[in-house]
């Protein structure tokens, strides 16, 4: 049985490093036997159809193949479309007041892990807060007028390890939804 998956690749096409052209990425995913391969933005968001298989094994297969092809490690975190759809339907950002300086993020964990802090967690400078964690996903809100995105995401990376987490702007998740609901 085929299922719809979303792959989130970590650390590609950021700051001119680890360049992966989207056309080549789509072609490599198709070489792995995936169908209906679509990329969203150039930051490593891939929608594809595949025969249902264990997520961990599928992540490993994609990551190892892409490392061989592109010559550097590409940590990969997969989610089934149903999970992403559930996140969108149960959006914890609904109560947030959005201004030009507010950014909404969802971070995906490779595996579920406990957090060392109680939620909601708010940084000392009040510029970053983690509002919820469920289904191996963490929702956070950043005020870019007080804190840079990289520093805020560093808090989560220290907690879970760089290879075990990847973060996307909530707008990217909504773009994935738009693409899938066409």
N, C-alpha and C positions, 0 to 999 in steps of 0.2 A: 504494500500500500504506500502511495506517495504522500508526503507531507510537505507543507510550506515551512521553510526555515529562514531565519535571519542570522547572518554571521556578522559579528562585530570584530574587526581586526584592530589590534592595538599598535599604535606607534608608526603608522605609515603616513607618508606625505605630510609630515609635520616639520615645519621650519626648514624645508629643503632637504631633509634627511629621509632615508629609507623610501625612496621614490618607487611607487608602484602605479604604472599607468592603468586606468580603469579598463581599457579595452583588453590589455594583456591579462588582467585579473579575471575578467569575465571568461576569456578563452581558457585559462587554466582551470577555472571552476568547471567549465564544460568538459575538459579533458578528464576530470574526475568522475564524469558521468551525470552531473547535475543538469537539470533542465530549467527553462524559464529564468535564466540567470540575469539579474538586474542589479546595477550598483546605484547607490544613492550618495551623492556628493563624492569627494575624492578621499574621504577619511576612512574608508574601509567598512562600508555598510553594504552587505550583499543579501539580496533576496533570491532564494532558489528553491526548486522542488527536488526532492530526493526520496528514495525509498526509505521508509522509516527504519531508523537504526539507533543504537545507543548514542546519546549526545556526546559523551566523553570520547568514545571511539571516533566519532565523526569529526569532532574538534581536532583530535590528534592527527587524523588522516589529512585534513585540510592544512593544518599548521605545518606538518612535516613536508607536504608537497610544495607549499608556497615557499618555505625556507630553501628547499633544493633549487627551485626555479629562480628566486630573486636574490638568494645569497645572504640572507640575514634572517634571524628568528622573527616570526610573525605570530605572536600569541593570538589565539582565536577563541572567542566565546560565542556559543550558539544558543539561540532560543527558537522554540517553535512559535509559529504565528499566533496560536491560541494564547500563549503566555503574554505576548506583546499586546494583543487585543485586550486581554484582561487588565493589563496595566493602564491602558488608555481609558477603559471603561470605569476603572476605580482610581481615577486620577487624584492623588493627594494634594496637588497644587491648587485645587479649586478655591481654597480660602486665602491664597497668597495675593498680596497686593503687588501688581506688576508696574514697575516704572522703567524708564530707559536704562537704569543701572542694574536692574534685577535680572539674573539669569537662573533658569531652572535646569537642573541636571538629573539624569538617572544614570547610576553606575551599576554595571552588571558584574556579578561575582561568578567566577568559574565554578566554585562550590560554595555551599552555604557555610558560613562561619559566624561565630559569635563576635559581637562588638564589645570593646572595652569601655564603652561609655553608654550612658542612658539616653534614650531619645525622648523628646527632641533634644539634640545637642547643639549648643550655640557657642561659637568661638568667642574668645575674650574681647575682641574688637567688635563683636556683634555683626561682622560682615559675612559670616558663613554659618549656615545652620543645616543640620541633617535632620530631616523631619520624619522619615519613616524607613523601615527596612522590612521587606517581605518578598517571598518568591525569589530569593537570591538577587534582589535588586534594592538599591539604596537611592532614596530621593533626597536631593539637597537643593538649597537656595543660596545663591551668592549675590552679594551686592558688590559689583565691580568698582564702585566708587571708593571702597575701603580695602578691598583685597583682590589680588590677581588670581585668575582662574588656576594657574599652575600651582600656586601655594595652597589653595583650598583643596585641590585634588590630591596634593601631596599628603594631606591628612589621611585620606582614605587609603592611599598607596602604602603608607607606613603601617596602617592597621592590617591590611590584607595582602600586601605584596604586589609589586608592579605587574607581574605576569598573571596575577589572579583576578584582575579587575580592569575594566575599561569603562570610560564615561562618555556619555553623549548628551548634547543639549536636547532638551525636551522637544524643541522644534524639529530636530532631526527625526525623532521618534514619530512625530506627527506627519512628517514627509513620507516616512515608510508606510504609515497607515494610508495616506492618500494614494500612494502608488499601488498598494494592495487592493484598495477598494474601487479602483477604476473599473 
